[in-house]
Amino acid sequence: MVLILKRLGALLQQCSKTKASDHGATIHAVIIKMGLGSDLILSNHLISMYAKCNNFKAAHKVFDEMPKRNLVSWSAIIAGYDQSGKPLMALNIFAGMQLQPNEYVYASVLSACASILALNQGKQVLQRTRNLKKVWSCSD
């Protein structure tokens, strides 16, 4: 079963890279038929794939239906919205985030703030990054 999960994840990554939303949706249907729809890792792959293919309705549906989310789940949906020119949606989702963000989430949120010239919000986010165990510096 582990091999099947890895193969499905790899196929979804390939769909993300090639923006093959139709193939990704077919794989999603297979995942559901196999009873793997609640698998955390596959759900994260699906969110990422749908977001990169600009199918945010499907990405958000997968996100909303997840029984449990981790940092990858939150990061995938936030980064997806930000990278697709939907910074307000990225910020709205970040505002409801139920986990402590990591540097990847903060990077997407800062990018979203910059996209809409939200200087004050960006400063607030930057202040929150001080809570990270490791803060990246330009000299590293």
Secondary structure, DSSP 4 states (H G I P E B T S, - for coil): -HHHHHHHHHHHHHHHHHT-HHHHHHHHHHHHHTT-TT-HHHHHHHHHHHHHTT-HHHHHHHHHH-SS--HHHHHHHHHHHHHTT-HHHHHHHHHT--S---HHHHHHHHHHHHHTT-HHHHHHHHHHGGGSSS---TT-
